[in-house]
Amino acid sequence: MSYHVGAKEQYQSQSMVNQSMFTRIRVCLFLVLISAPGLSGADFAMKVTDKNYLDTQGFSVFLYDSTYHPVFVDQKNTAMEMILHGQRIATNGDVRLMPTPEQWDLVATLKGRHADKENSRLTADLAFPNFDFSYTLEVAAEPGGVKVSINLDKPLPQKLAGRAGFNLEFLPSIYMGKAYLVDGTTAGIFPRTPNDPMIKVMPLPDEPKKAYYLEDWEKAKGYTQPLPFAEGKSITLGVDDALARVNVKSDTANLMLFDGRNRAQNGWFVLRSLIPSGKTTGAIVWHIRPDVIPNWTRPPVIAHSQVGYAPGFSKVAVLELDPKYNGPKTAKVLRLMEDGSYKQVFEGPITPSMPWLRYVYSKFDFTPVKDPGLYVIEYADQRTAPFPISKDAYANIWQDSLDHHLAEQMDHVSVREGYRVWHGASHLDDGRLAPVVGEQFDGWNQATATDGKWKGGDHIPGMNVGGWYDAGDYDLEEPAQLSVIQSLALAYREFNLKYDELTVDEVAREVEMHRPDGVPDAVQQVKHGALLILAQFHNIGHAIRGTHEPDLRQYTQVGDGASKTDGRIYDPKLGPNETKGNYSGKPDDRWIFTTNNPFFQWNAIAALAAASDVLKGYDDAFAKDCLETAIKAWNDEKAHPTPVGGSFGGAPAGASGGVLAASQGAAGGTTASRNGTGNATPASSTSTNGPATPQPGSDRNAFSVGLEWTAALELTIATHGAEPYKSRLRELFPQMITEQQMGIRGWTAVRALPYLDPSAKDQMHEAVKTYMAGLDKRLDETPFGVPPSLGTWGGSGAVVDMAIRMYFLHKAFPDLVSPEYTLRAVNYILGTHPVSSTSYVAGVGTVSKTKTYSNNRADNAYIPGAVIPGYIIIKPDFPECIDDFGFLWFEDEAVVAGSASWIVAGNAADAITNESK
C-alpha cells in the first residue's frame, strides 16, 4: 500500500481537529485573512533573459542553473527556484519520491536543460534510471506568472504510484507565522514549530543501494514522514505579506503542504502534488501567480562597517542598487546627538554606478568626517543603524572570537559561562582506529586497515585531549586544528596578545568564561590545540586526517557535545547497554582516521614549532616536548617523505571547515564542499599562516614547496635561526616570492627576512611591486575591492586572508602597500559587502548575524565571535546571504579556523589604525 492511501485517512481526521481550531481564531484575525487583498492578477509578461532564466521586474525563475552536489546532494539551491521581491522564496522544484526528502534522499538525474526565448520557456530533461522513469520539467511564462508542467515519456511506473510527486520547497523564515488560504476560504497560519502526525514510509525496493551509513541512519530515524497540514486545489502562501504572497493552483492532483522541519530542523515547507497513474503529457500542471508589486524596485542597501571607522582613515560605503532604481546622486552623513536628534554633518556625491551580477553599485566616500561620535548614513529613504567614529573602532572586534567561539568549541573539556554551561566534557572515550577502510560520509576516508601497532576498531589511548569542534559539527578536522594553532601563535607573537578572560584547567577538564586566570587566552588555546597534535605523534607516530563520528545519527546531533557519546571506552565483549567501570558495550566512540599525507605532516611540524615558541615561559616542559617532536618529525620527513596519496584536504573539497587554513576557516571551509549537516567549498585556496590546499590546475610542486617553507619558517623562528632550517629558508626563498606564491604563502617571507641575506628584502620588494599591480587589477573587477565569492561556499575566508596578507606586506613595504587594503577587507567582513550590511562576525557590530550554522543552530541562535562564510551567488546571478535563517551551511557555518584567522585580522586593523601612536 502506498503511503498516500493511509495518509489520506489520517489527514482527514487531523483536518477535523484543525477545523475546530480555526473556529476559535480571533474574529479580527479571521477577517484580516478573508478580506486580505486578492492577488493583483496583473498580467505581467516574463521573458527568458540572456542568462537563460525567466524574469520580470520583481520576479525571477531559475531552472537547474546549478545541480545537486555529487557528494552532499541537497543543499537547497537547485532545480526550480523562485526569487520574489529580492528574496529567494522557493527552491528544489522537481519530482521527488518523498513528501519531505532530506539531504541524501534520491534525486533525479539531469540529462539536459533548454532555454526557449521565442516561447519564454525553460525545460529540463530528467530521469530516475532505476525506475525506468523519464520526464520533462517545463516552466513557461503565462500572464501573471508561470505554468509548471511535468510531462512523462510514458505512464508512471506502478511502483511509483503514490510516491512520485512534484515538490517545491518554500523558505521557513519567510513564511512561518504568516497566513495561508486554501481554496480561497480555509485559513491557516504557517507553524513556527512543526507538530504534524508522522507515518512510516519504507524505501522502495528498486531504489539504488545506498551506502551502509545512509541505510543505518534511515533505520535509526524510523523511516518517518509527516502528513500534510493543508490540502486543496489552490493555496495562497503569505496572504498577509505583500512581499511574499504567491498563489499556486493545480489543474491536476491536489496541492499538499508539508512541514519538512518535522524530520529535521533545517527542513523547509514543501508544496507537493502526486503524479497520477496513466497520464503522460500534463501529468502535473501548476499555475504559479506571485503578487508582484507593479514597478517594484529593491530598496537601496547601504553597505558599511557596523563597528564604525577610525578618524584618520578612509570611510567608504557601497550602495547596492536595483538597476531600475532612480535615486539621488548624493548621500548624507548625520551625527546622532546626545538628545537623540540627528544633525547633518556631510553631504557628498555617489560615484557612477558599476554593474555587477544583477545589481549596480555606487560608492559614497565620507572620509572628511573625522570627529569622534555616533553617525548614520542616509541615502534616499534609507538610513543606517548608528556606528561610531573612534580611534578604538577596531580594538575589540576579535575578542568574541577568542573568548567565546573558540572557547565554546573546545573539545574534551566542559565550558561554562556564568549560569550557562555551553557543554560538558565531551568525547572522553576518544577514540577507535576507523574500523572501515574506504570513504565514509562527509568525504572522510581511511586508507588502511592498520596503522603501526593498531588495527581497525582498536581503542587508541591518550587521544581524548585538546582540540576544537570544527564547525557546526563536532569533528576534529586536522587542517582546522593546525590552522588555529598557527594563527593564534602568529597573533600572540605579532600583537603581544596578553588578553585574558578565560580560566582553562586542562587537568580538571574545565573552562570558564569571564574569569581571568593570569595566563593569556591565546597561549592557553595554543596549548589546547598542541595537546591533540602531540597526542597523535606520541600515540600514533604522525599527523592524521582527524577524528570523526562513527555514524550519521551521531553526526547530525546538535547541542551539548558531551551528550553525543557515553564517555566510556567501547568494549565489544559487553552487551549494548552494559557498562563495566570506564567501559561500555555501546560503539559510540568516535573514529580516528589515521590517513596521512604531506599536507598534514608538514603543517603539524609548523604548528608544533609555533606552539613551542609561544609556550616558552608559560609551560617550558610542554614547549620543549613540542619543539623536540617537531624536530624529530622534520628529520623523519626529510629522510622518509610521506607519500602524497589521497586528497590533500581530506574531504572531497571542503569537508569540515578549515581544510584550507586559517583564512579558509573564516569562509567556513576547506577545499572540499562542506558536508551535509554542514559543509561546503570556499572560493579561495589562500591561507593566512596555516594550511592551504592545492586547487585543480595548481602547481603541486609549488604547493609542496610552500608546505616545507612553512615548517622551515616556524622551526627557524622557534630555534632562533638554527640549522638546517635557516639554510632551507634561504634555498626556498626565490620560489616563495613568485607572483603565484605571493597570494598563497609567499607573503610570509616577510617574517623570514631577519634570517635571510640583506639582499632578500630588495628582491622581495620587486616581487611585491609586481604582485600588487596584478592584485589591483583583479580587485577592481568587483565593487568591493576584495576577492569575490564565486564558489559554492561563501568567500569571507579569502577576504580575511587578504586583510592579514596586506597587513604584513604593508608593514614590510609601506611604500608599496597602503594600510587601506587591510581596513577595506576588515570593513567588508563587518558589513561592507553585498546583499545586506550585516556584520559577518556574530554579535560584533551594531547589526550582526545572529542566526548561524553553529552547534546551537537548532535553537535559532549563534555563538558570539563566529565568522560566517557570507554571501554566495545562486546561479546565475543572485547574490544571497539570508539574515534571519541559519540553516544554509554554505552561507552561515562558522568554523574555528575562521575565528582564529579573524583574530589575526582584527588585531591587524587595530594595529594599523594606531600606527601613529
Secondary structure, 3 states (H helix, E strand, C coil): CCHHHHHHHHHHHHHHHHHHHHCCCCHHHHHHHHHCCCCCCCCCCCEECCCCCEEECCEEEEECCCCCECCCECCCCCCEEEEECCEEEEEEEEEECCCCCCCCCCCCEEEEEEEECCCCEEEEEEEEHHHCEEEEEEEEEECCEEEEEEEECCCCCHHHCCCCEEEEEECHHHHCCCEEEECCCEEEECCCCCCCCEEECCCCCCCCCCCHHHHHHHHHHCCEEECCCEEECEEEECCCCCCCCEEEEECCCCEEEEEHHHCCCCCCEEEEEECCCCCCCCCEEEEEEECCCCCCCCCCEEECCCCCECCCCCCEEEEEECCCCCCCCEEEEEEECCCCCEEEEEEEEECCCEEECCEEEEEEECCCCCCCEEEEEEECCEECCCEEECCCCCCCCCHHHHHHHHHHCECCCEEEECCEEEECCCCCCCCEECCCCEECHHHCEECCCEECCEECCCECCCCCCCCECCCCCCCEEHHHHHHHHHHHHHHHHHHCCCCCCEEEECCCCEEEECCCCCCCHHHHHHHHHHHHHHHHHHHCCCCCCEEECCCHHHHCCCCCHHHCCCCCEECCCCCCCCEECCEECCCCCCEEECCCCHHHHHHHHHHHHHHHHHHCCCCHHHHHHHHHHHHHHHHHHHHCCCCCCCCCCCCCCCCCCCCCCHHHHHHCCCCCCCECCECCCCCCCCCCCCCCCCCCCCCHHHHHHHHHHHHHHHHHHHCCCCCCHHHHHHHHHHHHCCHHHHCCCHHHHHHCHHHCCCHHHHHHHHHHHHHHHHHHHHHCCCCCCCCCCCCCCCCHHHHHHHHHHHHHHHHHCCCCCCCHHHHHHHHHHCCCCCCCCCECECCCCCCECCCCCCCCHHHCCCCCCCECCCCEEECCCEEECCCCCCCCHHHHCCCHHHHHHHHHHHHHHHHHHCCCC
